[in-house]
Amino acid sequence: MSRDILLWRYRAFLPVGPRTPLITLGEGFTPLVRASYLSEALGFELYLKCEGCNPTGSFKDRGMVLAMAKAMEEGSRGVMCASTGNTSASAAAYAARAGLPCFVLLPAGNVALGKLSQALAFGARVLAVRGNFDVALELARSLAKELNLTLVNSVNPYRLWGQSTAAFEVVDDLGDAPDALAIPVGNAGNISAYFAGFVQYMRASRSSKVPLLLGFQAEGAAPLVEGRPFDEPRTVATAIRIGRPVNAARARGAVRRAGGGFFSVSDEEILEAYRLLASKEGVFVEPASAASVAGLLKLKRTGMTPGGLRRVVAVLTGSGLKDPDLVSRLGFKAIEVEATREALLEAVGREVGVR
């Protein structure tokens, strides 16, 4: 039904008109889960916005559905993007839905297998560029213009406009905006989109405030924290392995107006948060998603948590199924036992304290 279509539900806040195709893969309406263990550890109510529940497993679907609908409306001949993985999966899926050819530029050797598999399965033409994401994006922008293709990276204004629907959902679910929003930052489009969404809802009198924005980057890819580009960004969190974020100015403006700041977390802190989310909250995320929780834990540990926080939302941007190999790389493995009752009793009993 139309009320279950993201573009229809929030049409009053989006550039959707009579000629805009209301395409959908069931994006949006993702869970906002109260994190019991982490709330106690942090000293305030923490809610997890689980964006990995979108159709292709990441928040990118919110903006991609609008970008693709507008490309269809404008009679585009095809779409192109550069990607660290999630954008490619989303662009390929929605292009398939829209019946448009899709061309993806990826940094060779630096994309998680789960994301690459999605783009290939959806039928995109995937080109692995011998360079990092920033190089791939520069090429994509140039080629898209030259070939008259629609660029669907976050420099496309419809992408960020669509992503702002996550802020609308947070307010709708909580009844008001939270005191703060913690979010991973890579190309810096998503933090900008949330800010725009909270501002729109406040102006429409659907919320009373805009939350503090707490943006977290990996230490090896922290241009907004350190105020300089990272020519060779490095981090286990591939989705935020970006050294020259194209939305940097927009993101800085959002944080300046909302309050908050940009902070960095180490790969070790990201992986610890990754483990905690899975083992204590039952939420499986890709490493980049864990940066928001890693950041909140670091602020608590270092005494830098802003005062007066009662309710905070941490954005978890993508599913752990995006990077399934990480589980085995971290040493998690099945225990092999003989196929006998005695062997199983011994293994299980040891775990539950029964001999």
C-alpha positions in Angstrom: 0.0 0.0 0.0 1.2 3.6 -0.7 1.6 4.4 3.0 4.2 1.7 3.2 6.3 3.4 0.5 9.0 5.7 1.9 8.6 8.3 -0.9 4.9 8.4 -0.3 4.9 8.6 3.5 7.3 11.5 3.6 6.2 13.1 0.3 5.5 16.5 2.0 9.2 16.7 2.9 10.6 15.4 -0.4 10.8 16.6 -4.0 8.2 14.1 -5.1 5.6 15.1 -7.7 2.9 13.5 -9.9 5.6 12.4 -12.5 7.9 10.9 -9.9 7.8 7.0 -10.1 7.1 5.7 -6.6 9.6 2.8 -6.9 10.4 0.8 -3.8 12.2 -2.3 -2.5 10.7 -1.8 0.9 13.3 0.6 2.2 13.0 2.6 5.4 10.9 2.0 8.5 14.0 0.4 10.1 13.9 -0.6 13.8 14.9 1.8 16.6 16.1 -0.6 19.3 16.7 0.3 23.0 20.2 -1.0 23.9 19.8 -2.2 27.5 23.4 -3.2 28.2 24.9 -0.2 26.6 22.4 2.2 28.2 23.5 1.0 31.6 27.2 1.3 30.7 26.9 4.8 29.2 24.5 6.3 31.8 21.8 7.4 29.4 19.1 5.8 27.3 20.7 4.6 24.1 18.7 3.6 21.0 20.1 1.9 18.0 18.8 2.9 14.5 19.4 -0.4 12.7 19.9 0.7 9.1 21.2 -2.7 8.1 17.6 -3.7 7.9 17.2 -1.8 4.6 16.8 -4.0 1.5 20.4 -4.1 0.5 21.7 -4.0 4.1 22.6 -0.3 4.5 21.3 3.2 4.9 22.2 4.0 1.3 18.8 2.7 0.1 16.9 5.7 1.6 18.7 8.1 -0.7 19.1 5.8 -3.6 15.4 5.2 -4.0 14.8 8.9 -4.4 17.9 9.5 -6.6 16.8 6.6 -8.9 13.2 7.8 -9.0 14.3 11.3 -10.1 16.7 9.7 -12.7 13.7 7.9 -14.1 11.6 11.0 -14.1 14.3 12.9 -15.9 14.7 10.2 -18.6 18.3 9.2 -17.6 20.1 6.8 -19.9 21.9 5.2 -17.0 23.6 5.7 -13.6 27.2 5.7 -12.3 28.8 5.8 -8.9 32.1 5.3 -7.1 31.8 3.3 -3.9 33.6 1.6 -1.0 30.8 -1.0 -1.3 27.4 0.0 0.1 26.6 2.6 -2.5 27.5 0.1 -5.3 25.1 -2.5 -3.8 22.3 0.0 -3.4 22.8 1.7 -6.8 22.9 -1.7 -8.6 19.7 -2.9 -6.9 17.7 0.2 -7.6 19.0 0.5 -11.1 17.8 -3.1 -11.7 14.4 -2.2 -10.3 14.3 0.9 -12.5 15.5 -0.9 -15.6 18.6 1.4 -16.0 22.2 0.3 -16.7 24.5 0.8 -13.7 28.3 1.4 -13.8 30.3 1.1 -10.6 33.8 2.2 -9.9 35.4 0.5 -6.9 38.9 0.8 -5.3 40.6 -2.4 -6.3 41.1 -4.8 -3.4 39.5 -2.6 -0.8 35.8 -3.6 -0.9 34.3 -6.3 1.4 33.2 -9.4 -0.5 29.5 -9.2 0.6 29.1 -5.7 -1.0 31.0 -6.6 -4.2 28.8 -9.8 -4.5 25.7 -7.7 -4.3 26.7 -5.3 -7.0 27.7 -8.1 -9.4 24.5 -10.1 -8.7 22.3 -7.1 -9.4 23.8 -6.8 -12.8 26.0 -3.7 -12.5 29.1 -3.3 -14.6 31.8 -3.2 -11.9 35.2 -1.6 -12.7 37.9 -2.0 -10.1 40.1 1.1 -10.1 43.7 0.8 -9.1 43.4 3.7 -6.6 41.5 4.6 -3.4 37.9 5.8 -3.2 38.7 9.4 -3.7 40.4 8.7 -7.0 37.4 6.5 -8.1 34.9 9.3 -7.2 36.9 11.9 -9.1 36.8 9.7 -12.2 33.1 8.8 -11.7 32.1 12.5 -11.6 34.1 13.3 -14.7 32.8 10.3 -16.7 29.2 10.7 -15.7 29.2 14.2 -17.0 31.0 13.2 -20.2 28.7 10.3 -20.9 25.5 12.0 -19.7 24.9 9.5 -17.0 23.3 10.3 -13.6 25.8 10.3 -10.8 24.2 8.7 -7.7 26.9 9.4 -5.1 26.1 11.6 -2.2 27.0 14.7 -4.3 23.6 14.0 -5.9 21.2 16.2 -3.9 18.4 13.7 -4.0 20.6 11.1 -2.2 20.9 13.3 0.9 17.3 14.4 0.7 16.2 10.8 0.8 18.5 9.9 3.6 16.9 12.6 5.8 13.9 10.3 6.1 15.9 8.5 8.8 15.7 11.6 11.0 11.9 11.8 10.4 11.5 8.1 11.6 13.6 8.7 14.7 11.3 11.6 15.8 8.2 9.6 14.9 9.3 6.7 16.9 10.6 8.6 20.0 7.9 11.3 19.9 10.7 14.0 19.7 14.3 14.4 18.6 16.9 12.8 20.9 19.4 14.9 22.9 22.2 13.6 20.6 22.8 11.6 17.5 26.0 9.5 17.2 26.9 8.5 13.7 29.9 7.1 11.7 31.3 9.6 9.2 33.0 8.7 5.9 32.0 10.9 3.0 30.0 13.0 5.5 26.7 13.0 3.6 24.7 11.0 6.2 25.4 13.3 9.1 24.4 16.3 6.9 21.2 14.5 5.9 20.2 13.8 9.5 20.7 17.4 10.4 18.6 18.6 7.4 15.8 16.1 8.4 15.8 17.2 12.1 15.7 20.9 11.0 12.7 20.2 8.6 10.8 18.4 11.3 11.4 21.1 13.8 10.2 23.8 11.4 7.1 21.7 10.8 6.5 21.6 14.5 6.9 17.8 14.7 9.9 18.1 17.1 11.1 20.6 19.6 14.9 20.6 18.9 17.8 19.5 16.7 20.1 17.0 18.6 23.8 17.4 19.1 25.7 15.8 16.3 28.5 13.4 17.3 30.4 12.3 14.2 32.9 9.5 14.6 35.7 8.7 12.1 38.4 6.0 12.2 41.8 7.2 13.3 43.4 6.2 10.0 40.8 8.1 8.0 39.9 11.2 10.1 40.1 14.3 7.9 37.2 16.1 9.7 38.8 15.5 13.1 42.3 16.5 12.1 41.4 19.2 9.6 43.5 17.7 6.7 43.0 15.2 3.9 44.2 11.6 4.3 45.8 10.7 1.0 46.1 7.0 2.1 43.3 6.3 4.5 43.5 3.1 6.4 41.0 1.4 8.7 39.3 -2.0 9.1 36.0 -0.1 8.7 36.1 0.0 4.9 32.8 1.9 4.5 34.4 5.0 6.2 37.9 4.6 4.6 37.6 8.0 2.9 40.4 10.6 3.1 38.7 13.5 1.2 35.0 13.6 2.1 33.0 15.4 -0.6 30.4 16.6 1.9 33.0 17.9 4.4 31.9 21.6 4.3 28.2 20.7 4.6 29.0 18.4 7.6 31.0 21.0 9.3 28.2 23.5 8.9 25.7 21.0 10.3 27.8 20.3 13.4 28.5 24.0 13.9 24.8 24.8 13.9 23.6 21.8 15.9 26.5 21.6 18.3 28.6 18.5 19.0 31.8 17.7 17.1 33.9 15.2 15.2 35.9 12.5 17.1 38.2 9.6 16.1 38.3 6.0 17.3 40.9 3.4 16.8 40.3 0.2 14.9 40.7 -1.7 18.2 37.9 0.4 19.7 35.7 -0.1 16.6 36.2 -3.9 16.8 35.4 -4.0 20.6 32.1 -2.1 19.9 31.4 -4.5 17.1 31.8 -7.5 19.5 29.7 -5.8 22.2 26.8 -5.0 19.8 26.7 -8.6 18.8 27.3 -10.3 22.1 25.4 -8.0 24.4 22.6 -6.5 22.2 22.1 -9.1 19.6 22.8 -6.7 16.7 25.2 -7.7 14.0 26.8 -4.8 12.1 29.6 -4.1 9.7 32.7 -2.5 11.3 32.0 1.1 10.2 28.6 0.9 11.9 30.3 0.2 15.2 32.2 3.5 15.1 29.2 5.3 16.5 29.0 3.1 19.6 32.8 2.9 19.9 32.8 6.7 20.0 30.2 7.0 22.7 32.1 4.5 24.8 35.4 6.4 24.3 33.7 9.7 25.3 32.4 8.1 28.4 35.8 6.5 29.3 37.7 9.8 28.7 35.1 12.0 30.5 34.2 13.9 27.4 30.5 13.0 27.2 28.4 16.1 26.8 26.4 16.9 29.8 22.6 16.6 30.1 22.1 13.7 27.8 19.1 11.5 28.6 18.3 10.0 25.2 20.8 9.3 22.5 20.4 7.6 19.1 23.4 5.7 17.6 23.1 5.1 13.9 24.2 1.6 12.8 24.7 2.1 9.1 25.1 -1.4 7.7 24.6 -5.1 8.3 27.3 -7.4 9.5 26.5 -9.6 6.5 28.3 -7.0 4.4 31.6 -8.2 5.7 31.0 -11.8 7.0 34.7 -12.8 6.7 35.6 -10.5 9.6 34.0 -13.0 12.0 36.6 -15.7 11.2 39.4 -13.2 11.0 38.7 -12.2 14.6 39.0 -15.8 15.6 35.4 -16.8 16.1 34.9 -20.4 15.0 32.6 -23.4 15.5 33.8 -26.2 17.9 34.0 -29.5 16.1 33.0 -32.5 18.2 32.3 -36.2 17.7 28.7 -37.0 16.7 27.9 -38.7 20.1 25.7 -37.8 23.0 28.6 -37.9 25.4 30.8 -35.5 23.4 27.9 -33.0 23.1 27.1 -33.3 26.8 30.7 -32.6 27.7 30.9 -29.5 25.3 27.5 -28.0 26.3 27.9 -28.9 30.0 31.2 -27.1 30.2 29.6 -24.0 28.9 26.6 -24.0 31.3 28.6 -25.2 34.3 27.3 -28.7 34.4 29.8 -31.7 34.6 
